[in-house]
Amino acid sequence: MSPVGKIPGGPRGLRRRRAGVTLLELMIVAAMAAIIAALAMPSWARHKEKNQIAQAAADIRSLEVPIERFAADNGGRLPRTLAELGSSGLLDPWGTPYQYLPLDDINGNGQARKDKNLVPLNTDYDLYSMGPDKDSRPPVTASMSRDDIVRAYDGRVVAKVADLDP
């Protein structure tokens, strides 16, 4: 064979070059992964928030049972604190203790959770999570209260304040 027909490095040399990944291909794969992650993150965050709200609502529902049992065992008197029930250490999904306020012994209703007409949401007791911002005010129309998960209408509803449209 003549040297003109020979390829430098032979067929093996060609295979070696094709077997590797170029920097450009690596950058394209990395860019595609970044785009997929950027698209998935908001969806994952919404999913996580919905799960946390559902967990807080379930916790509030589960706290109603011992409160009602306590009232039944004590002539209708509500517990003064969640500690009386042994539930004071229960934290919401954002790491904050659940808030409880019996309304039967407060003077006036200044501390009670209120709707947009300043009417208390409950007549018996308030039980709620302060939500992700860990801040709250009695009128649920206050901006820092919109993310709270509340027991409302004497337990007929447990929901995020923004979903109540009070």
ZITA-V152979 format. One record per helix or strand of 3 or more residues. SS is the DSSP state (H for helix, E for strand). FROM is the first residue (numbers start at 1). TO is the last residue. If there is no record, write none. Layout:
BEGIN
ss=(SS:SS)
from=(FROM:FROM)
to=(TO:TO)
END
This chain:
BEGIN
ss=(H:H:H:H:E:E:H:E:E:H)
from=(3:10:23:82:99:125:143:149:157:161)
to=(5:19:73:85:102:129:145:152:160:164)
END
